[in-house]
């Protein structure tokens, strides 16, 4: 307990708590839409593209956060364009983009001269390394996305349902679908800072699926997933400090334990 109280005196740890819990809850919240739309592979593809953006940013010595956001947004636009063309099976398309992006990122990293950045922090997350600039960007995006999701929550629910039903319930479906995809993209980019490229898709999947095991309705699913995302981030963050392990994997392990417990509770 003393070590935790000691860390709370450090500004970098307080920043990590505020941003980590906030983005963790946001990942869990918007992850419900991802699960409903069956687009988990979409998050996997964008996270790999984000890694490519980070690698390129380091190579040319520009800030990683803007590069990460731009790379993910451009990739989302490109994916949406190809999906409309119906040239490929959706799963195949997303996996192709994911693997090509990861391969390109590794090649870009091979051009690094000497030690420039700890790439592992982007693969597995390191919320403790968040800068003040990252805090500002994260909080602005957090507020904007929370406001949009809160005001038009029902509309986003409807477009996350089957295509046939959503067409009859939502006007300007393409516009609202684009807004939702943009928010998912931004949240993935922000989540990479905390959870890492390899694990961010897990954070958008586990809370929602865990909540569904114990929730009685859709409203409870959203509420429980928010709670799970925030608590798991808090426990994982403190656990990573005490045990001296990477933050991202620690958070996902906590979510995994919650998932197993939910299965046990449901079976009783």
VEXDREN-2710 file (C-alpha; in Angstrom, 1 decimal):
% VEXDREN-2710
k/r/px/py/pz
1/UNK/0.0/0.0/0.0
2/UNK/2.8/2.4/0.8
3/UNK/4.4/2.0/-2.6
4/UNK/1.0/2.9/-4.2
5/UNK/0.6/6.0/-2.1
6/UNK/4.2/6.9/-2.9
7/UNK/3.5/6.7/-6.7
8/UNK/0.4/8.8/-6.3
9/UNK/2.7/11.7/-5.4
10/UNK/4.3/11.6/-8.9
11/UNK/2.7/13.7/-11.7
12/UNK/3.4/11.1/-14.3
13/UNK/1.5/8.4/-12.4
14/UNK/-1.5/10.7/-11.8
15/UNK/-1.5/11.4/-15.6
16/UNK/-1.4/7.7/-16.2
17/UNK/-4.3/7.1/-13.9
18/UNK/-6.5/9.8/-15.4
19/UNK/-5.8/9.0/-19.0
20/UNK/-5.6/5.3/-18.5
21/UNK/-9.0/4.9/-16.8
22/UNK/-10.7/7.4/-19.1
23/UNK/-9.5/5.7/-22.3
24/UNK/-10.0/2.3/-20.8
25/UNK/-13.7/3.0/-20.2
26/UNK/-13.9/4.6/-23.7
27/UNK/-12.4/1.5/-25.3
28/UNK/-14.9/-0.7/-23.4
29/UNK/-17.8/1.6/-24.3
30/UNK/-17.2/1.8/-28.0
31/UNK/-16.1/-1.9/-28.0
32/UNK/-19.8/-2.8/-27.6
33/UNK/-20.5/-1.3/-31.0
34/UNK/-17.5/-3.1/-32.5
35/UNK/-18.8/-6.5/-31.1
36/UNK/-22.3/-5.8/-32.3
37/UNK/-21.1/-5.0/-35.8
38/UNK/-18.8/-8.0/-35.7
39/UNK/-15.8/-5.9/-36.7
40/UNK/-13.1/-7.1/-34.3
41/UNK/-10.8/-7.7/-37.2
42/UNK/-11.2/-4.1/-38.1
43/UNK/-9.6/-3.0/-34.8
44/UNK/-6.8/-5.5/-35.4
45/UNK/-6.1/-4.1/-38.9
46/UNK/-6.2/-0.5/-37.7
47/UNK/-3.9/-1.2/-34.8
48/UNK/-1.3/-2.7/-37.1
49/UNK/-1.6/0.3/-39.4
50/UNK/-1.1/2.5/-36.4
51/UNK/2.1/0.7/-35.6
52/UNK/3.3/1.5/-39.1
53/UNK/2.4/5.1/-38.6
54/UNK/4.4/5.2/-35.3
55/UNK/7.4/3.5/-37.0
56/UNK/7.4/6.0/-39.9
57/UNK/7.0/8.9/-37.4
58/UNK/10.1/7.8/-35.5
59/UNK/12.0/7.3/-38.7
60/UNK/11.4/10.9/-39.9
61/UNK/11.5/12.4/-36.3
62/UNK/7.9/13.7/-36.1
63/UNK/5.5/13.4/-33.1
64/UNK/4.1/9.9/-32.9
65/UNK/0.6/10.7/-31.6
66/UNK/-0.5/12.8/-34.7
67/UNK/1.1/10.3/-37.0
68/UNK/-0.7/7.5/-35.3
69/UNK/-4.1/9.2/-35.6
70/UNK/-3.5/10.2/-39.3
71/UNK/-2.4/6.7/-40.2
72/UNK/-5.5/5.1/-38.6
73/UNK/-7.9/7.5/-40.1
74/UNK/-6.5/7.2/-43.6
75/UNK/-6.5/3.4/-43.3
76/UNK/-10.2/3.4/-42.2
77/UNK/-11.1/5.5/-45.3
78/UNK/-9.2/3.1/-47.5
79/UNK/-10.8/0.0/-45.9
80/UNK/-14.3/1.5/-46.3
81/UNK/-13.5/2.3/-49.9
82/UNK/-12.5/-1.3/-50.6
83/UNK/-15.4/-2.8/-48.7
84/UNK/-17.8/-0.9/-50.9
85/UNK/-16.2/-2.4/-54.0
86/UNK/-16.9/-5.9/-52.8
87/UNK/-13.7/-7.2/-54.3
88/UNK/-12.8/-9.3/-51.3
89/UNK/-14.3/-11.2/-48.4
90/UNK/-14.3/-8.7/-45.5
91/UNK/-12.2/-10.9/-43.2
92/UNK/-9.6/-11.5/-45.9
93/UNK/-9.4/-7.8/-46.7
94/UNK/-8.9/-6.8/-43.1
95/UNK/-6.3/-9.5/-42.5
96/UNK/-4.4/-8.6/-45.7
97/UNK/-4.1/-5.0/-44.6
98/UNK/-3.2/-6.0/-41.0
99/UNK/-0.3/-8.3/-42.2
100/UNK/1.0/-5.9/-44.9
101/UNK/1.0/-3.0/-42.4
102/UNK/2.9/-5.1/-39.8
103/UNK/5.4/-6.2/-42.4
104/UNK/6.0/-2.7/-43.6
105/UNK/6.4/-1.5/-39.9
106/UNK/9.1/-4.1/-39.3
107/UNK/10.9/-3.0/-42.4
108/UNK/10.7/0.7/-41.4
109/UNK/12.0/-0.2/-38.0
110/UNK/15.0/-2.0/-39.6
111/UNK/16.1/1.4/-40.9
112/UNK/16.4/2.9/-37.4
113/UNK/20.0/3.9/-36.7
114/UNK/20.9/3.2/-33.1
115/UNK/18.4/3.4/-30.2
116/UNK/15.7/6.0/-30.8
117/UNK/12.6/4.7/-29.1
118/UNK/11.4/1.7/-27.2
119/UNK/9.2/0.0/-29.7
120/UNK/8.0/-2.5/-27.1
121/UNK/6.0/0.3/-25.4
122/UNK/3.9/0.6/-28.5
123/UNK/3.6/-3.2/-29.0
124/UNK/2.4/-3.8/-25.4
125/UNK/1.5/-0.3/-24.2
126/UNK/3.0/2.0/-21.6
127/UNK/0.6/4.4/-20.0
128/UNK/3.2/5.5/-17.6
129/UNK/5.1/7.1/-20.5
130/UNK/2.3/9.4/-21.5
131/UNK/3.4/13.0/-21.9
132/UNK/1.4/16.1/-21.0
133/UNK/0.8/16.6/-24.8
134/UNK/-0.7/13.1/-24.9
135/UNK/-2.9/14.0/-21.9
136/UNK/-4.3/17.1/-23.7
137/UNK/-5.0/15.3/-26.9
138/UNK/-6.5/12.3/-25.1
139/UNK/-8.8/14.5/-22.9
140/UNK/-10.0/16.5/-25.9
141/UNK/-10.8/13.4/-27.9
142/UNK/-12.4/11.8/-24.8
143/UNK/-14.8/14.7/-24.2
144/UNK/-15.8/15.0/-27.9
145/UNK/-16.4/11.2/-28.3
146/UNK/-18.3/10.9/-25.0
147/UNK/-20.6/13.8/-25.9
148/UNK/-21.3/12.4/-29.4
149/UNK/-21.9/8.9/-28.1
150/UNK/-24.2/10.2/-25.3
151/UNK/-26.3/12.4/-27.5
152/UNK/-26.7/10.0/-30.4
153/UNK/-26.4/6.6/-28.5
154/UNK/-29.6/5.2/-29.8
155/UNK/-28.8/6.1/-33.4
156/UNK/-25.4/4.4/-33.2
157/UNK/-27.1/1.3/-31.7
158/UNK/-29.5/1.2/-34.6
159/UNK/-26.8/1.3/-37.3
160/UNK/-24.9/-1.4/-35.4
161/UNK/-27.9/-3.7/-35.9
162/UNK/-28.5/-5.7/-39.1
163/UNK/-28.3/-3.7/-42.4
164/UNK/-32.0/-4.4/-43.2
165/UNK/-33.2/-3.1/-39.9
166/UNK/-30.9/-0.1/-39.7
167/UNK/-31.9/1.1/-43.2
168/UNK/-35.5/1.4/-42.1
169/UNK/-34.7/3.0/-38.7
170/UNK/-31.9/5.5/-39.5
171/UNK/-31.9/8.3/-42.1
172/UNK/-28.5/9.2/-43.6
173/UNK/-27.1/5.8/-42.5
174/UNK/-23.9/6.3/-44.4
175/UNK/-23.1/9.6/-42.6
176/UNK/-23.8/8.2/-39.2
177/UNK/-21.9/5.0/-40.0
178/UNK/-18.9/7.1/-41.1
179/UNK/-19.0/9.1/-37.8
180/UNK/-19.1/5.8/-35.8
181/UNK/-16.2/4.4/-37.8
182/UNK/-14.2/7.6/-37.3
183/UNK/-14.8/7.4/-33.5
184/UNK/-13.8/3.8/-33.4
185/UNK/-10.6/4.7/-35.3
186/UNK/-9.7/7.5/-33.0
187/UNK/-10.3/5.4/-29.9
188/UNK/-8.1/2.6/-31.3
189/UNK/-5.3/5.1/-31.9
190/UNK/-5.6/6.4/-28.3
191/UNK/-5.8/2.9/-26.9
192/UNK/-2.5/1.9/-28.5
193/UNK/-0.8/4.3/-26.1
194/UNK/-2.2/2.3/-23.2
195/UNK/-2.7/-1.2/-24.3
196/UNK/-0.4/-1.5/-27.2
197/UNK/-0.7/-2.5/-30.8
198/UNK/-0.9/-6.2/-30.1
199/UNK/-3.6/-6.0/-27.4
200/UNK/-5.9/-3.1/-28.2
201/UNK/-8.3/-5.3/-30.0
202/UNK/-8.6/-7.4/-26.9
203/UNK/-9.7/-4.4/-24.8
204/UNK/-12.5/-3.7/-27.3
205/UNK/-13.7/-7.2/-27.2
206/UNK/-13.3/-8.7/-23.7
207/UNK/-15.3/-6.1/-21.6
208/UNK/-18.4/-6.3/-23.9
209/UNK/-18.4/-10.1/-24.1
210/UNK/-17.8/-10.4/-20.3
211/UNK/-20.6/-8.0/-19.6
212/UNK/-23.0/-9.9/-21.8
213/UNK/-22.5/-13.0/-19.7
214/UNK/-24.0/-11.3/-16.6
215/UNK/-26.2/-8.5/-18.0
216/UNK/-29.9/-9.0/-18.3
217/UNK/-30.4/-6.4/-21.1
218/UNK/-28.4/-4.2/-23.5
219/UNK/-28.4/-1.2/-21.2
220/UNK/-26.7/-3.3/-18.5
221/UNK/-24.2/-4.7/-21.0
222/UNK/-23.0/-1.1/-21.7
223/UNK/-22.9/-0.2/-18.0
224/UNK/-21.1/-3.3/-16.9
225/UNK/-18.6/-3.1/-19.7
226/UNK/-17.7/0.5/-18.8
227/UNK/-17.2/-0.6/-15.2
228/UNK/-15.1/-3.5/-16.2
229/UNK/-12.9/-1.4/-18.5
230/UNK/-12.3/1.2/-15.8
231/UNK/-11.6/-1.2/-12.9
232/UNK/-9.4/-3.5/-15.0
233/UNK/-7.3/-0.5/-16.1
234/UNK/-7.0/0.7/-12.5
235/UNK/-6.0/-2.7/-11.1
236/UNK/-3.7/-3.5/-14.1
237/UNK/-2.0/-0.1/-13.7
238/UNK/-1.3/-0.6/-10.0
239/UNK/-0.4/-4.2/-10.5
240/UNK/2.1/-3.3/-13.2
241/UNK/3.8/-0.9/-10.8
242/UNK/3.9/-3.4/-7.9
243/UNK/5.0/-6.4/-10.0
244/UNK/7.2/-4.4/-12.4
245/UNK/5.5/-5.9/-15.5
246/UNK/4.3/-4.2/-18.7
247/UNK/1.1/-2.2/-18.2
248/UNK/-0.9/-3.4/-21.3
249/UNK/-0.5/-7.1/-20.7
250/UNK/-1.3/-6.6/-17.0
251/UNK/-4.6/-4.9/-17.8
252/UNK/-5.6/-7.6/-20.3
253/UNK/-4.8/-10.3/-17.8
254/UNK/-7.1/-8.6/-15.3
255/UNK/-9.8/-8.5/-18.0
256/UNK/-9.2/-12.2/-18.7
257/UNK/-9.7/-13.1/-15.0
258/UNK/-12.9/-11.1/-15.0
259/UNK/-14.1/-13.0/-18.1
260/UNK/-13.4/-16.4/-16.5
261/UNK/-15.2/-15.3/-13.3
262/UNK/-18.2/-14.2/-15.4
263/UNK/-18.3/-17.6/-17.1
264/UNK/-18.2/-19.3/-13.7
265/UNK/-21.0/-17.1/-12.3
266/UNK/-23.2/-17.6/-15.3
267/UNK/-22.9/-21.4/-15.1
268/UNK/-24.3/-21.4/-11.5
END
